[in-house]
Amino acid sequence: MTVEDVQTGKSVLTAESGRRTETMWEQNAEDTPVYTVVSAVADATGEDPCELPPLAREIDPDALNALFTSNSVTEETTVQFQYSGYTVAVRGNGEVELHASG
């Protein structure tokens, strides 16, 4: 089983038997958790972010940003949800991880 890592800015795309993508966002940065999720899924699918289904169909984007940009979030905080064929995990340490569903 080979692993292929491609460094793209703050994103690391890892392909094994399934598709796994990790990327990071930073507190007080222009890249919010929501922006990072949509960008990561767009990169993984090869689609334009504007062509993806609205994230709000799966999770409240304002609540997701508010939670992860608040001062009370810890590194252990994790929110997981399904979006556009991926299981998405957003973590308090700034990590966004995608796993291909099915």
C-alpha positions, 0 to 999 in steps of 0.5 A: 500500500503506497501513501502519496503526500502532496504539500499544498499550502497548509493542506496535506492530501494523503491517498491510500486505499481510501481518500483522506485529507487533512488541512488546518485553519488558525484562530483569528485568521481569514480562513475560518473553519467553514471556509477551510471545510468547503475548500478542502472538500472542493480540493478533494472532489476537484469541484469549484467550491461554488458548485458544492451543495450548501454546507448549511444543509448539513450543519449550521455554518455560523455555529461551527465558526462561532464554536471553533473561534471562541476562546472556550474551545479546547484542542480536544473539541471535535465536531463530525458531520457528513458533507458532499460524500465525506465524513468531516471532522473539525478539531479544536487544534485547527485540524480539518480531516476528510474521509471519503464516505462509502 
